[in-house]
Structure formats: structure tokens, C-alpha cells
């Protein structure tokens, strides 16, 4: 069985936990998009792993991990991730494969990201300042891009970096009056990156197609969420890749028809980081209650996430464009203690009601949520393992969400750990 796991909201849905669980019965886990701007959290007993580039299956010692061509690789973050796992006696030797075609995030990308955001002032997008956007711009522009394969030929890379850095420094000086980057220092860093990462670097497209021919089970792991998709999300308040399931084929070179089941992950409420419209946002005591109970602070940035009620309009849209087969609904325990819960069933825009999500940020900013109110529950559900043992109101809540999104909810999270999951 081949799965593809994607987020159905604006990221931070809990995909890492779901991928970790499904990885138990998968031979290979493939990360196919995003970069160090993503943060997938996996909790195993007393250990908490924050994974930014490594696939979430990497914490399982027998799982093959692939970082495919669609991932933007920050070598410093990746090396740190590998070393952190090694400190916990989790080795990636002979089971981590990095695409030679993946693009590399370097110092000048992060510098450019920071300078650009600062220059935008109140109009900033709210990026994680990880250099993702500038790296993607270089990828599309081609002339100043660096890929993992380029780290194999250091002599050629040195000359290339001199050209790139000269160009970047002109931009830094002219547009931002900023200090230059030193090409020689960057090259020394790249020598270290080469030494530590080249042993893992291969043609992952060939590797994956051979695995498919050999009948291996593959789990494709998406980063961020569908509503942050570059083409189908709330542009410009989006990420720089196709973060819906539509990005999977291009991100790893494997056709979508290879996937047996697309599984979408959503929280029982909605969160968002950074700027952009958010129809169900609760900038009040309800939002703070959710933030505190759900520990809604960014894995990558530590920023407090904006919180609001579950948005069935947005999730249904993500399901529709992504051909999602079933859903995992997480953080049900976070809502414990609220007397009433609200579910957004439609938007009202310019006096007209609609149930189809608009990715046009200007239109969405004018949307007011049309809610359905359902009763909450007070019982502790963090140790519940059977759906029928949940409080009736919690069962009804899940069933109502299922009706609204039109897809079966097959997994329910009642806590961060692997065993705090209800299967249906």
C-alpha cells in the first residue's frame, strides 16, 4: 500500500505524527517538497523529535528515507538533523538517500529573505526567513542556482559561487545598503557540506522507480499545508512550492497514480502562522485557550500561531483539489473543556453565501464565517483508544466534521504520542 500524506489546512496539522505511524508498515518514506521552513514533530515515549528536512520516518531505525528533488535543502539544518538523531543512537547510514537534483539553500538566500521581509514593513508576507523563497527564485531563474550534484565538483562550484556571490552582493548593496557575503567563507562551508552529505546523494528518481518495480511500499510525505500551495493557496500568503498533493509527482518524479491512498491531515480547529486572511480566526480568549492547550507555537520559528474554529469550507477545498480519499483529525483533546464548539459551514462574501473556498486573498479577507454550533465535552479523552469510548458529544463532533468534508475520518488524535491515536 502506497500512501501520500498531506496537510489540509495552513500547515502544522500534525502530519509528522501520522507519517511516523504509517511508516511502521512502509518500506520507504519520501519527503518531496518544502525545506527547513517545515517542522514535523514526532513524539516517541519521552523523546520529542523536531524534523525540518528529514522525513518523519527517520526516527524508525529500519525505514528507508528519501529526500527527493522537490525539497530545498539547507545543508546546515540537514546535517544538524542527522547528528541529532545520531546522538540518540539512530543512524541513517545506508538508509538515507538525497536527490542530486535537489536545490541548495545557502547563506545569501537567507540574507536576501530577511532583507526583503524587513523592507516590506507592514506589507511583509510573514516568511520563516529560511531562504526558501529566494532559493526557489534562483531555481526558476536557473542562472544562479546550486543543486546537490554541484557539491560533488568543488573546483567547479568555487568558480560558480564567486559569480553568484558577486551578483548577490550587488543586489544587497543597491537595494538594501547591506554588508556583502564573503564567497571564500561560503565555499569553505560548502566543502564541509560536501564531505558530510555526498555519501547520501544519489539519483532518487531512479532509486524510487526501482523500489516500485521491486514491490516496495512507499509513503510520500508532504510539507506545509494545501492552503499554502503556491498555485492553489491564498497567494501571496503561501509557501514557495506546491504543498498540496498536486506537488507530489513533480517533487519526486513518481506519478500520482502510483499512490493507492491520499490521506489528508487536519486539526479539529484551524491555525495559521504569518500574515494572510483567516475567516474563522479567534483573536480572543477562545483562540488563546486553543493556543495554550494545543501548544500552538511554531516548530520551526517558535512563533505563536493564530488560532480559530474548524473551517469545513477550507478543508473541503483542499480535499477536492488533492483528490483526498480519507482524513486524519488531530488534537481532539485540545477542545476538551469548551462548552460550545463552532464549525464553519459556509462563508458570506459581499452578502452572498458560498460553500466553495476562494484562494483569492482579497476576496477571502472579506469573508465572514457562517457557523454551526455543537456542544462540547469536559471528560479527559487522552487515554481513549476506541471511538465508542469517547464522550458522545466528541463522537458527534467527529461525525459532523465527517459529514461536512464528505470523506471518512479514519484516524483521530487525542494526544501527541503514537499510542494516543484512535483508528476507525
C-alpha positions in Angstrom: 0.0 0.0 0.0 1.4 3.4 -1.1 0.2 6.4 0.9 0.6 10.1 0.3 0.1 12.3 3.4 -0.7 16.0 3.0 -2.0 18.8 5.2 -5.5 20.1 4.6 -5.1 23.5 6.3 -2.4 26.1 6.5 0.2 23.7 7.8 1.1 22.5 11.3 -1.7 19.9 11.2 0.3 17.1 12.8 1.5 15.3 9.6 4.7 14.2 11.3 2.8 12.0 13.8 0.7 10.4 11.1 3.7 9.7 8.8 5.5 8.2 11.8 2.6 5.9 12.5 2.2 4.8 8.8 5.9 4.4 8.4 5.8 1.3 10.6 4.2 -0.6 7.7 6.1 1.2 4.9 9.5 0.3 3.4 10.3 3.9 2.3 9.3 7.4 3.4 9.8 10.2 0.8 9.8 13.9 1.6 9.0 15.7 -1.7 8.6 19.4 -1.1 9.4 22.3 1.2 12.6 22.8 3.1 13.7 23.9 6.6 10.6 26.1 6.8 8.7 23.0 7.7 8.7 21.5 11.1 7.3 18.0 11.7 7.1 16.8 15.3 7.3 13.2 16.3 6.9 12.0 19.9 8.3 8.6 20.9 7.9 7.8 24.6 10.0 10.5 26.4 11.7 11.7 23.2 10.4 14.6 21.1 11.9 15.0 17.6 11.5 18.2 15.6 12.3 17.3 12.0 12.8 20.0 9.4 14.1 18.3 6.3 14.5 14.7 7.2 11.4 12.6 6.6 9.3 11.8 9.7 10.0 8.1 9.2 13.7 8.7 10.0 13.1 8.0 13.7 12.3 4.4 12.9 15.6 2.6 12.5 14.6 0.3 9.8 12.8 2.7 7.5 14.5 3.9 4.2 14.3 7.7 3.9 14.4 9.7 0.7 14.8 13.5 0.3 13.5 14.0 -3.2 14.3 16.6 -5.9 11.4 18.9 -4.8 12.9 19.6 -1.4 15.0 22.7 -0.9 17.9 21.6 1.2 19.6 23.8 3.8 22.8 21.7 4.4 23.4 23.1 7.9 19.9 22.2 9.1 20.1 18.7 7.4 23.5 17.9 8.9 22.3 19.0 12.4 19.2 16.8 12.0 21.4 13.8 11.1 23.7 14.5 14.0 20.8 14.9 16.5 19.5 11.5 15.6 22.9 10.0 15.9 23.2 11.4 19.4 20.1 9.3 20.2 21.7 6.2 18.6 19.5 6.5 15.4 21.8 6.0 12.4 20.9 7.0 8.9 23.8 5.2 7.3 22.8 3.2 4.3 19.1 4.3 4.7 19.1 8.0 3.8 19.1 8.9 0.1 19.2 12.6 -1.0 18.4 13.7 -4.5 21.3 15.0 -6.5 18.7 17.3 -8.2 17.5 19.0 -5.0 18.3 22.7 -4.8 20.5 24.0 -2.0 19.7 26.9 0.3 22.8 28.9 1.1 23.7 31.9 3.2 22.8 34.5 0.6 19.3 33.1 0.3 18.6 33.5 4.0 20.1 37.0 4.0 18.0 38.0 1.0 14.9 36.6 2.6 15.5 38.6 5.8 16.3 41.9 4.0 13.3 41.6 1.7 10.9 41.0 4.6 12.3 43.9 6.6 11.9 46.2 3.6 8.3 45.3 3.2 7.4 46.6 6.6 3.7 46.1 7.4 3.2 44.5 4.0 5.5 41.6 4.7 4.3 38.1 3.9 5.5 36.6 7.2 8.0 34.1 5.9 10.1 31.9 8.2 13.3 33.7 6.9 14.8 30.3 6.0 15.7 31.4 2.5 13.1 29.3 0.8 11.6 32.0 -1.5 14.9 33.3 -2.8 16.2 29.7 -3.4 13.0 29.0 -5.4 13.5 32.2 -7.4 17.0 31.0 -8.2 15.7 27.6 -9.1 13.3 29.1 -11.6 15.8 31.6 -12.9 18.4 28.8 -13.3 21.4 31.0 -13.9 22.4 31.3 -10.2 21.0 28.0 -8.8 23.1 25.4 -6.9 22.0 21.8 -6.7 23.2 19.0 -4.5 25.1 17.5 -7.5 27.1 20.7 -7.7 28.7 19.8 -4.3 30.4 16.9 -6.0 32.7 19.0 -8.1 34.2 21.5 -5.7 36.6 23.2 -8.1 33.7 24.0 -10.5 31.5 25.0 -7.6 34.1 27.5 -6.3 34.0 29.4 -9.6 30.3 29.2 -9.7 29.9 30.6 -6.1 32.2 33.5 -7.0 29.9 34.5 -9.8 26.8 34.1 -7.8 28.0 35.9 -4.7 29.3 38.8 -6.8 25.8 39.2 -8.3 24.0 38.8 -4.9 26.3 41.4 -3.3 25.4 43.9 -5.9 21.7 43.4 -5.1 22.4 43.6 -1.3 24.3 46.9 -1.8 22.0 48.5 -4.3 18.6 47.6 -2.8 19.3 47.3 0.9 22.6 49.0 1.6 23.6 45.8 3.3 27.0 44.2 4.0 28.4 41.7 1.4 28.7 38.0 1.7 32.2 36.5 1.5 32.5 33.9 -1.3 35.5 32.2 0.2 33.9 31.7 3.5 30.8 30.3 1.9 33.0 27.9 -0.2 34.6 26.6 3.0 31.2 25.8 4.3 30.3 24.0 1.1 33.4 21.8 1.4 32.0 20.7 4.8 28.6 20.1 3.3 30.1 18.0 0.5 32.1 15.9 2.9 29.1 15.1 5.1 26.2 14.9 2.5 27.8 13.5 -0.7 27.8 9.9 0.7 24.0 10.1 0.9 23.4 11.8 -2.5 22.1 9.7 -5.4 19.6 9.8 -8.3 16.5 9.4 -6.1 14.1 9.2 -9.1 15.9 6.1 -10.4 16.0 4.7 -6.8 12.3 5.2 -6.3 11.3 3.6 -9.6 13.4 0.6 -8.9 11.8 0.3 -5.5 8.3 0.4 -7.1 9.4 -2.3 -9.6 10.6 -4.4 -6.6 7.1 -4.0 -4.9 8.3 -1.8 -2.0 5.6 0.1 -0.1 6.2 3.9 -0.2 4.9 6.7 1.9 5.1 10.1 0.4 5.3 13.0 3.0 4.1 16.5 2.1 5.2 19.5 4.0 3.2 22.6 4.9 -0.5 22.5 4.0 -2.7 22.6 1.0 -3.9 26.2 1.6 -0.3 27.3 1.4 0.1 25.8 -2.1 1.9 28.3 -4.4 -0.7 27.9 -7.1 -3.8 26.9 -5.2 -3.4 28.6 -1.8 -4.1 32.1 -0.6 -1.4 33.8 -2.7 0.8 35.7 -1.9 0.5 34.4 1.6 1.7 31.0 0.6 4.8 28.9 0.6 7.1 28.6 -2.5 6.2 25.1 -3.5 3.1 23.1 -4.4 2.3 21.9 -0.9 -1.0 20.1 -1.8 -0.9 16.6 -3.1 -0.6 18.1 -6.6 3.1 18.7 -5.9 3.9 15.0 -5.2 4.6 13.8 -8.8 6.9 16.8 -9.7 8.5 16.7 -6.3 9.8 13.2 -6.6 9.4 12.0 -10.2 6.8 9.4 -9.3 3.3 9.5 -11.0 0.3 10.2 -8.8 -1.4 7.0 -10.0 1.3 5.1 -8.1 -0.4 6.2 -4.8 -3.1 3.9 -3.5 -4.5 6.3 -0.9 -4.2 10.0 -0.4 -4.6 10.8 3.3 -5.3 14.4 4.4 -4.5 15.6 7.9 -6.4 18.4 9.7 -6.8 19.6 13.2 -10.2 19.9 14.8 -9.6 23.7 14.8 -7.6 25.9 12.4 -4.3 27.6 12.8 -2.2 29.9 10.7 1.3 31.4 11.0 2.2 34.7 9.5 0.0 37.1 7.5 -3.0 36.3 5.3 -6.8 36.1 5.6 -8.2 33.7 8.2 -12.1 33.7 8.2 -12.5 31.6 11.4 -9.7 33.3 13.5 -10.5 33.9 17.1 -8.3 36.7 18.3 -9.8 36.4 21.8 -9.9 34.1 24.9 -11.1 31.2 22.7 -8.1 31.5 20.5 -5.8 31.7 23.5 -7.4 28.7 25.1 -6.7 26.7 21.9 -3.2 28.0 21.6 -2.3 27.1 25.2 -3.9 23.7 25.3 -2.7 22.7 21.8 0.8 24.2 22.3 0.3 26.2 19.2 3.8 27.6 18.8 5.8 27.0 15.6 8.2 24.0 15.5 10.5 26.0 13.1 10.1 29.6 14.4 8.6 29.4 17.9 6.1 32.0 16.8 2.6 31.8 18.4 0.1 30.5 15.8 -3.1 32.3 15.1 -6.0 30.1 16.2 -9.6 29.7 15.2 -12.6 27.3 14.7 -12.6 24.4 12.3 -13.2 25.6 8.7 -15.0 22.9 6.7 -15.1 25.2 3.6 -11.3 25.4 3.5 -10.7 21.7 4.3 -13.3 20.6 1.7 -11.5 22.7 -0.9 -8.1 21.0 0.0 -9.8 17.6 -0.3 -11.3 18.5 -3.7 -8.1 19.8 -5.3 -6.0 17.0 -3.8 -8.2 14.0 -4.6 -8.1 13.1 -0.9 -9.5 9.6 0.0 -9.7 9.9 3.8 -8.8 12.1 6.7 -6.9 12.1 10.0 -8.4 14.5 12.5 -6.0 15.6 15.2 -5.9 17.5 18.5 -9.4 16.4 19.6 -8.2 16.5 23.2 -7.3 20.2 22.8 -11.0 21.2 22.6 -11.9 19.5 25.9 -13.4 21.9 28.4 -15.1 24.2 25.9 -18.9 24.2 26.4 -19.7 25.1 22.9 -17.8 24.4 19.7 -18.2 26.1 16.3 -17.8 24.6 12.8 -17.6 26.9 9.8 -20.1 25.5 7.2 -20.1 28.4 4.7 -18.7 31.9 4.0 -20.7 35.1 3.5 -18.9 37.4 1.0 -20.5 40.6 -0.1 -23.9 39.5 1.1 -23.7 36.1 -0.7 -23.3 32.8 0.9 -20.9 30.2 -0.6 -19.6 26.8 0.4 -16.6 26.8 -2.1 -13.3 28.2 -0.8 -11.7 31.1 -2.7 -8.0 31.2 -2.9 -8.1 34.9 -3.8 -6.7 36.6 -0.7 -8.6 39.8 -1.3 -12.0 38.0 -1.6 -11.2 35.8 1.4 -10.3 38.7 3.6 -13.9 39.9 3.1 -15.4 36.6 4.1 -17.3 36.1 7.3 -17.8 32.6 8.6 -21.2 31.1 8.8 -21.1 28.8 11.8 -22.9 25.7 13.2 -22.7 25.4 17.0 -22.4 22.0 18.7 -22.0 21.1 22.3 -18.5 20.4 23.8 -17.3 17.9 26.5 -15.4 18.0 29.7 -14.1 14.5 30.0 -10.4 13.7 29.7 -10.0 11.8 26.4 -6.2 11.5 26.2 -6.2 7.8 27.1 -9.2 6.8 24.9 -8.3 4.2 22.3 -11.7 3.2 21.0 -14.0 5.6 19.2 -17.1 4.3 21.0 -15.4 5.2 24.4 -15.3 8.9 23.5 -17.9 11.1 25.1 -21.0 11.2 22.9 -20.5 14.9 22.2 -17.0 14.2 21.0 -18.3 11.3 18.8 -21.0 13.6 17.4 -18.4 16.3 16.7 -16.2 13.9 14.6 -19.2 12.5 12.8 -20.4 16.0 11.9 -17.0 17.0 10.6 -17.0 13.8 8.5 -20.4 14.8 7.0 -19.2 18.3 6.3 -16.0 17.3 4.5 -17.5 14.4 2.7 -14.7 11.9 3.5 -14.2 9.3 6.2 -12.2 10.2 9.2 -10.0 7.1 9.7 -7.6 8.3 12.4 -8.2 10.6 15.4 -5.5 12.1 17.5 -6.1 12.5 21.3 -2.6 13.4 22.2 0.9 13.8 20.7 2.2 10.3 21.2 1.9 7.3 18.8 -0.4 5.4 21.1 -2.7 8.4 21.5 -4.4 7.6 18.2 -7.9 6.2 17.6 -8.3 4.1 14.4 -11.6 3.7 12.6 
